[in-house]
């Protein structure tokens, strides 16, 4: 599932960022974010909505750590 701060996005969203921003910027979650950070948070949500949740850190496997 594609989730961002309590919002669950449907699979296969294929809209432009401008359309995404227009549709989702009025949600309470984004209205509560300070103006200077809102655009970057909308971009994060857009990436998740269009590309899915992506892990940002990778833990080395047990096998890799023991080498």
TORMARMI-342768 format. One record per atom (N, C-alpha, C, O): residue number from 1; x, y, z; residue in one letter. Coordinates in pm, whole numbers, plus 50000, padded with zeros to 5 digits. Atoms other than C-alpha are relative to their C-alpha. Example, Ala and Ser with C-alpha at 12.3 -4.5 7.8 and 13.67 -1.06 7.14 Angstrom:
! residues 2
ATOM   nr      X      Y      Z  rest
ATOM    1  50089  49881  50000     A
ATOM    1  51230  49550  50780     A
ATOM    1  50090  50120  50000     A
ATOM    1  50194  50118  50066     A
ATOM    2  49918  49881  49994     S
ATOM    2  51367  49894  50714     S
ATOM    2  49923  50109  50073     S
ATOM    2  49974  50220  50090     S
This chain:
! residues 67
ATOM   nr      X      Y      Z  rest
ATOM    1  50084  49882  50000     X
ATOM    1  50000  50000  50000     X
ATOM    1  50088  50124  50000     X
ATOM    1  50199  50125  50053     X
ATOM    2  49928  49874  50007     X
ATOM    2  50108  50353  49933     X
ATOM    2  49944  50094  50106     X
ATOM    2  49832  50144  50093     X
ATOM    3  50049  49920  49888     X
ATOM    3  50082  50549  50257     X
ATOM    3  50095  50115  50030     X
ATOM    3  50217  50103  50018     X
ATOM    4  49924  49883  49956     X
ATOM    4  50192  50892  50371     X
ATOM    4  49921  50067  50111     X
ATOM    4  49812  50119  50088     X
ATOM    5  50059  49933  49883     X
ATOM    5  50109  51024  50719     X
ATOM    5  49849  49981  50011     X
ATOM    5  49775  50078  50027     X
ATOM    6  50141  50029  49983     X
ATOM    6  49773  50851  50739     X
ATOM    6  49916  50005  49873     X
ATOM    6  49798  49972  49876     X
ATOM    7  50071  49998  50128     X
ATOM    7  49678  50899  50372     X
ATOM    7  50038  49872  49925     X
ATOM    7  50156  49842  49911     X
ATOM    8  49975  50119  50081     X
ATOM    8  49643  50579  50169     X
ATOM    8  49962  50034  49856     X
ATOM    8  49849  50070  49827     X
ATOM    9  50022  49970  50141     X
ATOM    9  49682  50630  49796     X
ATOM    9  49970  49872  49923     X
ATOM    9  50022  49766  49956     X
ATOM   10  50032  50112  50088     X
ATOM   10  49536  50402  49531     X
ATOM   10  50122  49967  49914     X
ATOM   10  50206  50054  49888     X
ATOM   11  49893  50039  50091     X
ATOM   11  49774  50206  49311     X
ATOM   11  49975  50063  49863     X
ATOM   11  49861  50080  49821     X
ATOM   12  50011  49954  50138     X
ATOM   12  49846  50348  48968     X
ATOM   12  49964  50146  49982     X
ATOM   12  49911  50183  49877     X
ATOM   13  50025  49856  50017     X
ATOM   13  49812  50722  49031     X
ATOM   13  50098  50054  49896     X
ATOM   13  50219  50037  49909     X
ATOM   14  49915  49946  50107     X
ATOM   14  49942  50893  48718     X
ATOM   14  49957  50142  49967     X
ATOM   14  49906  50169  49858     X
ATOM   15  50035  49861  50023     X
ATOM   15  49883  51264  48754     X
ATOM   15  50125  50085  50016     X
ATOM   15  50223  50042  50076     X
ATOM   16  49886  49909  49986     X
ATOM   16  50117  51559  48732     X
ATOM   16  50005  50052  50144     X
ATOM   16  49907  50043  50218     X
ATOM   17  49988  49944  49866     X
ATOM   17  50249  51721  49048     X
ATOM   17  49902  50116  50019     X
ATOM   17  49846  50132  50127     X
ATOM   18  50093  49887  49990     X
ATOM   18  50039  52030  48974     X
ATOM   18  49858  49951  50031     X
ATOM   18  49789  50009  50114     X
ATOM   19  50133  50056  49975     X
ATOM   19  49722  51820  48962     X
ATOM   19  49992  49939  50140     X
ATOM   19  49892  49955  50211     X
ATOM   20  49995  50060  49865     X
ATOM   20  49825  51630  49277     X
ATOM   20  49989  50109  50106     X
ATOM   20  49912  50098  50201     X
ATOM   21  49999  49889  49903     X
ATOM   21  49894  51955  49461     X
ATOM   21  49861  50064  50009     X
ATOM   21  49813  50095  50118     X
ATOM   22  50133  49941  50002     X
ATOM   22  49558  52098  49355     X
ATOM   22  49899  49912  50074     X
ATOM   22  49812  49962  50145     X
ATOM   23  50097  50092  49941     X
ATOM   23  49372  51789  49469     X
ATOM   23  50024  49976  50149     X
ATOM   23  49928  49966  50225     X
ATOM   24  49970  50042  49863     X
ATOM   24  49552  51716  49798     X
ATOM   24  50044  50112  50094     X
ATOM   24  50045  50090  50215     X
ATOM   25  49946  49895  49911     X
ATOM   25  49686  52049  49932     X
ATOM   25  49898  50052  50100     X
ATOM   25  49936  50112  50201     X
ATOM   26  50104  49954  49907     X
ATOM   26  49352  52126  50100     X
ATOM   26  49973  49903  50114     X
ATOM   26  49892  49931  50201     X
ATOM   27  50019  50095  49890     X
ATOM   27  49374  51819  50323     X
ATOM   27  50059  50057  50129     X
ATOM   27  50159  50129  50127     X
ATOM   28  49961  49949  49868     X
ATOM   28  49408  51895  50692     X
ATOM   28  50147  49971  50031     X
ATOM   28  50215  50055  50089     X
ATOM   29  49862  50038  49971     X
ATOM   29  49741  51711  50714     X
ATOM   29  50099  50100  49940     X
ATOM   29  50201  50131  50001     X
ATOM   30  49910  49905  50065     X
ATOM   30  49901  51955  50469     X
ATOM   30  49977  50142  50049     X
ATOM   30  50070  50222  50054     X
ATOM   31  50028  49866  49948     X
ATOM   31  49726  52263  50606     X
ATOM   31  50070  50023  50134     X
ATOM   31  50102  50137  50168     X
ATOM   32  49934  49987  49870     X
ATOM   32  49888  52192  50946     X
ATOM   32  50152  50009  49989     X
ATOM   32  50218  50035  50089     X
ATOM   33  49855  49989  50021     X
ATOM   33  50239  52193  50796     X
ATOM   33  50033  50146  49973     X
ATOM   33  49965  50210  49893     X
ATOM   34  49964  49859  50025     X
ATOM   34  50411  52533  50809     X
ATOM   34  50023  50027  49851     X
ATOM   34  50074  49941  49779     X
ATOM   35  49994  49961  50142     X
ATOM   35  50403  52716  50475     X
ATOM   35  50136  49972  49936     X
ATOM   35  50142  49927  49821     X
ATOM   36  49867  50018  50058     X
ATOM   36  50781  52696  50425     X
ATOM   36  50036  49852  49977     X
ATOM   36  50128  49823  49900     X
ATOM   37  49973  50143  50016     X
ATOM   37  50774  52312  50450     X
ATOM   37  49893  49928  49919     X
ATOM   37  49912  49812  49881     X
ATOM   38  50115  50065  50062     X
ATOM   38  50442  52240  50282     X
ATOM   38  50031  49946  49860     X
ATOM   38  49993  49833  49828     X
ATOM   39  49969  50042  50137     X
ATOM   39  50572  52222  49923     X
ATOM   39  50086  49873  49999     X
ATOM   39  50061  49782  49920     X
ATOM   40  49913  50119  49997     X
ATOM   40  50846  51971  50011     X
ATOM   40  49924  49877  50051     X
ATOM   40  49948  49766  50004     X
ATOM   41  50080  50112  49951     X
ATOM   41  50598  51755  50204     X
ATOM   41  49902  49953  49893     X
ATOM   41  49877  49833  49880     X
ATOM   42  50086  50039  50111     X
ATOM   42  50359  51761  49910     X
ATOM   42  50079  49921  49896     X
ATOM   42  50027  49826  49837     X
ATOM   43  49916  50072  50096     X
ATOM   43  50647  51649  49686     X
ATOM   43  50030  49859  50050     X
ATOM   43  50031  49764  49972     X
ATOM   44  49977  50134  49943     X
ATOM   44  50725  51360  49924     X
ATOM   44  49875  49913  49982     X
ATOM   44  49884  49797  49941     X
ATOM   45  50125  50074  50014     X
ATOM   45  50360  51256  49924     X
ATOM   45  49975  49963  49854     X
ATOM   45  49926  49854  49825     X
ATOM   46  50018  50026  50143     X
ATOM   46  50349  51284  49545     X
ATOM   46  50087  49884  49953     X
ATOM   46  50042  49797  49878     X
ATOM   47  49910  50109  50038     X
ATOM   47  50651  51056  49504     X
ATOM   47  49947  49866  50052     X
ATOM   47  49953  49765  49982     X
ATOM   48  50056  50122  49944     X
ATOM   48  50491  50800  49734     X
ATOM   48  49875  49959  49922     X
ATOM   48  49857  49841  49891     X
ATOM   49  50125  50030  50070     X
ATOM   49  50156  50825  49555     X
ATOM   49  50026  49946  49860     X
ATOM   49  49953  49859  49812     X
ATOM   50  49976  50040  50138     X
ATOM   50  50310  50781  49211     X
ATOM   50  50100  49885  49986     X
ATOM   50  50094  49810  49889     X
ATOM   51  49896  50102  50011     X
ATOM   51  50606  50550  49282     X
ATOM   51  49997  49898  50114     X
ATOM   51  50070  49799  50109     X
ATOM   52  50007  50092  49888     X
ATOM   52  50515  50377  49609     X
ATOM   52  50094  50039  50112     X
ATOM   52  50178  50127  50098     X
ATOM   53  49915  49976  49885     X
ATOM   53  50677  50372  49949     X
ATOM   53  50137  49941  49972     X
ATOM   53  50150  49823  49938     X
ATOM   54  49864  50042  50027     X
ATOM   54  51052  50353  49908     X
ATOM   54  50080  50011  50128     X
ATOM   54  50079  50115  50194     X
ATOM   55  49917  49996  49880     X
ATOM   55  51284  50260  50192     X
ATOM   55  50118  50091  49973     X
ATOM   55  50180  50085  49866     X
ATOM   56  49890  49907  50018     X
ATOM   56  51545  50528  50245     X
ATOM   56  50130  49949  50059     X
ATOM   56  50237  49999  50026     X
ATOM   57  49879  50056  49943     X
ATOM   57  51788  50322  50450     X
ATOM   57  49997  49849  49986     X
ATOM   57  49892  49785  49989     X
ATOM   58  49989  50144  50018     X
ATOM   58  51914  49973  50402     X
ATOM   58  50091  49946  50109     X
ATOM   58  50203  49993  50127     X
ATOM   59  49919  50064  49898     X
ATOM   59  52036  49757  50686     X
ATOM   59  50081  49889  49934     X
ATOM   59  50028  49813  49853     X
ATOM   60  49923  50111  50054     X
ATOM   60  52321  49525  50600     X
ATOM   60  49948  49868  50054     X
ATOM   60  49907  49860  50170     X
ATOM   61  50048  50130  49956     X
ATOM   61  52222  49162  50617     X
ATOM   61  50099  49940  50099     X
ATOM   61  50214  49983  50108     X
ATOM   62  49915  50069  49904     X
ATOM   62  52362  48934  50884     X
ATOM   62  50124  49943  49930     X
ATOM   62  50234  49949  49984     X
ATOM   63  49890  50059  50077     X
ATOM   63  52576  48764  50620     X
ATOM   63  50104  50107  49962     X
ATOM   63  50224  50081  49971     X
ATOM   64  49909  49893  50039     X
ATOM   64  52727  49096  50502     X
ATOM   64  50079  50052  50120     X
ATOM   64  50198  50084  50107     X
ATOM   65  49930  49949  49882     X
ATOM   65  52812  49209  50856     X
ATOM   65  50108  49906  50050     X
ATOM   65  50206  49950  50110     X
ATOM   66  49904  50097  49949     X
ATOM   66  53001  48890  50934     X
ATOM   66  50120  49978  49908     X
ATOM   66  50208  49899  49941     X
ATOM   67  49887  50017  50092     X
ATOM   67  53239  48918  50640     X
ATOM   67  50116  50086  50036     X
ATOM   67  50219  50083  49969     X
